[in-house]
């Protein structure tokens, strides 16, 4: 058995697995696997009290988290085998499929807490907005790259049109958090490809105007912002318990299953898993978790700068910024530095759709960042046609 495994990963062999292993960025892959593992550990610690409050089996969320984490690992590895052309085509298919499901969710979706963000597929609730984010990042990056190569091509306008269409569908749900993330992805591509200060100021004005319009038109958005600015006017039970959990753990935590406050945090397994983790394992552990997320983001940006293809550089950068920004939003909510948005902590919070979409996103980063033939030659890895990652 060991001999077969060695043969599959041998540098001397030209098997797809061997070529994948010797061209993949192992530092990033290891960090992602570690983050998935931490998410599973925290699920064991934070989920049972939540399940018991809902009259479910104590292991209900743990079992489901384990299932989705395993599926996410398969998605991550499977997507990382794609070449650049396949990654682009997959993203295009996913983009149009997600837009269609966003329309379905708006018209016929399952309503939860006043929002229609989910559709039922094969008995499972799916949130299309999670999948539209990485797909849009890649296709928008391709459009921006085309604009840089062919100035007469209206590619940037097409990307802006796509963004407006998706943002409109998101706000109809409504989903302000995902809207901010999508607009930030588009804006990051604008900055990476170069824009004037006047356009920058104009975009900032439009963003401020959009936020003001959302506050005026959408009661859900207004309620969350009012609650953040004036906590006495709303029920702040959840965020108060989350902050207590952060403080309760001290530097080293009370130990697995010993934290008291996290038993009363309603979403301790989901949006507020970071607070629950700090209560169980301490602030030092929480800092390590933040450092791991920062490493994944910065490592991805570093890999982006090493790419010769403009499209690949932009795509990896957009996906990395999206990953880091989503984590940052979740952390600021846990620290009561921003209104609650329902944004998950990538690979750590409970949520099947979010976990699978994140796996697809980071799988694309791994796929497009795989070393090229000239780099594998320098490393002593035998070149082979299937190991090549076509530019565009």
N, C-alpha and C positions, 0 to 999 in steps of 0.2 A: 504494500500500500504506500509506504513512504517513498519507495523507488518510483512509483507512478507519479506521485506529487512532485518529486524532484524533476522528473522528466517534463512535466507540464510547465514548470516554471524555469526550466533551464535556459540560459542565455544562448546556448548553441542551437536550440530548436526554434523553429519558426511558427510555433503554435500561436493562435490569437491570445491565449491566456499569458503566455510568456512575453509576448510583445506588449500586452497591456501592462503587465507587472513592471517591466523595465522602462516604460515610458511614462507611467503615472507619477504624479507628485506624491510621494509617500508621506511627507510631513503633513500635508493638508489632509490626505486620506486618514492618517492616524488621528489627527485632531477631530475630524468629523465623527469617526468611530467612537472616540472618547466622549464627545458631547452626547451622542446617542445613548451610550452606556450610562452617563450621569443622569440623563432624562429618565431612564428606566429605574435607576436607584431612587430618584426623587419621587417617582410614581408610587413605589412601594411605601415610601415614608408619608406622602401627603394624601394619597387617594382614599384609603380605607375610611377615614372619618367622614369624608364627603359622601361616599357611597352609603354609609350607615344613616346619615341624615336624610338621604333620599329613599330609605327603606330598600336598598339594594344589597346584594352580597358584598361583603367588605372588599372582595377581590375583583369586583366588576370592572372598575376603571383600570386596575393593574393588568388584568387579562387583555382588555382591549388595547391598552397602551403597548403591551408586549407584541400583540398581533400587528399593530400598525408600525411599530418600530422595526419589526422583522421585514414587513413589506417594504418599508422605506429603505432599508439596507439593500434589498434586491433591486429596487428602483435606482438607487444611487449608483450601485456597481454596474447595473445594466446600461444606464444612460452614459456612464463614463467610457463605455466601449465605442460610442459613436464617434465618427469623424466629424469635421466641421460642417460639411455639407448635410450630413444626416441630422446633426443637431439643429441646423437652420430649418430644415424641412419639418422635423418633429415639432419645433416651436411654432411654425406657421400653422400646422394642423391643429395644435393645441390652442393657439390663439383664437382661431375662428370657431373651434368647438366651444371654448370658454365663453366667447361673446354670445353665441347662440344660447348657452345655458344661463347666462346672465339675464337674457331676455325672458327665458322660461321662468327663472326665479322671480323676476319682477312681476310677471303676470300670474303665475300659478304656484309660486314657491311656498314653502312651509314658513308661516309667520311665527317668529320667536322674539319675545320682548319688543314687539312693535316693528320688527324689520323682516323683510323677505329676502334672505340671503342664501337659502338652502333649497336644493331640489332633491327629490328622492330618486335614486338610481339603484335598482336591484335591492330595494329595501334599506339602503344606506343613505344617510343625509350627506350631500356633497355641497361644498361652498365654492362655486365657480370662480369667485374673485381671487381665491388663493392660487389657482392655476393660471389665471390671466396675467398675473404679475411677472413671473419669469419668462413666459412666452412673449409678452410685450417688450420686455427688456432686450431680448435677443433680436426680435424683428425690428424694433426701433433702432437698435445699434447697427443693423445691416442697412437700414434706410439712411441713417446719418453717414455711414461709410460711403454709400453710393453718392450722396450729395457732395462729399469731399472729393471723390474721384471724377464725378460728372456734374459740375456746377449748374448746368442747364436743366438737370433733372429735378422735378419738384418733390424729391424724396423727403425733405424735411417737412414740407407741408403735409405730405401723406402721413408722416409720423404724428404730426400735430393733430390731424383729423382723427386718426385712430385713438389718440389720447383723449380727445374731446368726446368721442363716441363712448369709450369705456367709462370715463368719468361720469358722463350723464347717466349711464346705466347703474353705476355704483351709487350715485346720489339718489336715484329713484328708489333704492332698496330701503332705507338709506344706509350707507357705510362710509362714514367720514374718514375713518382711520385708513382704510385701504385706498381711498381716494388720495389722501396726502402722500402715501407711499408711492403710488403710481405717478403722480405729478412730479414727485421728487426724483424718480427714476428718469423721467423725460428731461427734467431740468439738468440733471447731472450729465446727460449726454450732450446737452446744449453747451455746458461749460467745458466739457472735454474736447469738443470740436471747435470751440472758440466763438464768442459773441462779444459785441461791444457793450460798454458800460450803460449806454442809453437803453439798449434792449434789456439788459439786466434789471435796471431800475423800473422799466415798463412791466416786466414780468413780476417783479416784487409787488408792484402796484396792483396788478391783476390778481395775484395770490391773496393779497390783503382784501381786495374787493370781493373775491370769491368766498373767503372765510366770513366776511361780514354778511354777505347774502345768505350763506348757510345758517348763520346765527339767527338772522331775521326770519327766514322762511321755514326752517326745520326745527320744530319744538324739541326733538330729541337732542340735537346738537346744542341748542340754547340751554337746555336743562343741564347738560354735562358741564358746559363752560360756566354757567351760573353757580353750579355746585362747587366747582373748583375754586372760583374766585370768592365765593361767599359760602363756606362750608356750613354755617349755621342755618342756611335756608333749605338744606336737603338732608336726607338720611346718608350719613357718611360711615355707616357701620362697617362696611367691607374694607374701606381704605384704612379706617382706624384700627381694625383688627390686624390688617397687613403690616402697618407700621409697628404695632405692638409685637408682632412676631419677629420683625427685624431686630428690635431692641432686646427681646427676651433671650435670644440665643447668645448674646455677648460675642466674644472673640472666637470661642471654640464650640458653641452650641450646647444644647442640653442632651444630645444623643438621639439616635434614631428612635422615633416613636415616643419621645419624652416631652417634646414641646407641647405646651398647653394651648397657647393662643391659636396655633394653626388649625386646631380642631374646630375653631369657630369662624375661620375664614371661608366664606361660601365657595369661592373659586380657587381654593388652595392648590388644586391639581392642574389648573389651567392658567388663567391670566396672572394669578398671584402665586405661582409656584416658586418664584424667586424669594418672596417673603417667607414662605413655608420652609424653604431650604436654609435660609439664614437662621430661622428659629431652631431647626433640627441640628444643623452642622456648624453654625456660627458664621460670623462676618468674614473670617479668613477664607472659609470655603466659598462664600459668595464672591469674594474678590478673585479667587482662582477661577471660578466659573466665568466671571466677566473677562478675565485675562484670556481665557480659552476662546471666547467669542471674538475678542479683539484680534487674537492671533489668526483665526480663520479669515476674518475680514481683511486684515493687512497682508497676510500671505497670498490671498487671492489677488489683491491689488498689485502685489509684487510680481506675481506670475503674469498678470496682464501686461505689465511693462516690458516683459521679456519677449512678447510675441511680435513677429514681423508683420502679421496681417492687421491692418487697421480695424477691420470688422471684429476680429477676435479680441483685440485690445479693448475696444469699446464694449463688446458684449460681456466679457469677464468683469470689467470694471463696473458696469451697470448692475450685474448680478451681485457682485460683492457689496456695493453700496446699498443695494436693496436689502441684503441679508443683515448688514450691520445696522442699518437704520431701523429695521423692524425690531431687532433686539434692543436697540437704544430706546425706542418708544415704549416697549414693554417695561424696561428697567426704570424709566422716568415715571411711569404710572405707579409702579410699585413703591417708589420713593416719594410719591405724592408731589411730583414736580410737573405733572401734566394731567389733563383730564383723562378719565378712563376711556379707552378706545376699543377694547376687545381684541387687542393685538397680542398674539401668542409669542412666547419666547421660543425661537427656532430649535426644534429637536428636543426641547425640554418640557414645554407645556403639553398637556393632553389635547388631542385633536387630530383625528385621522387625516382629514383633508389637508390641514396645515403641514403635517409631517410628510405626507407624500409629495406635496407641492415643493416643500423645501428640499426634499431628496432629489427631485427632478432638477431644481435650480442648481444645487451644488454639484450634482452629477454632470450638468452641462459645463460648469467651471472646470471640473477634473478632465472632462473629455477634450475641451478646447485648449487646455493648458498642457496637454501631453507633449512630451519632447518630440521634436521633429527629427527627420532622418540625419541631418548634419550633426545634431547634438548627440544622437545615439552613437554615431560613428566615433565621436570624440570620447565617449564613455566606454567604448569597446563593446557596444551592443551590436550584434549583427543586424544590418539594415534589411528591410523586407518591405515589399510593396504595401502590405496591409498595415504596416506600422506607421505609414505616412498619414499625416493629418492634413488633408487638402486645405489650401488657404481660403478660397471663397468659391 
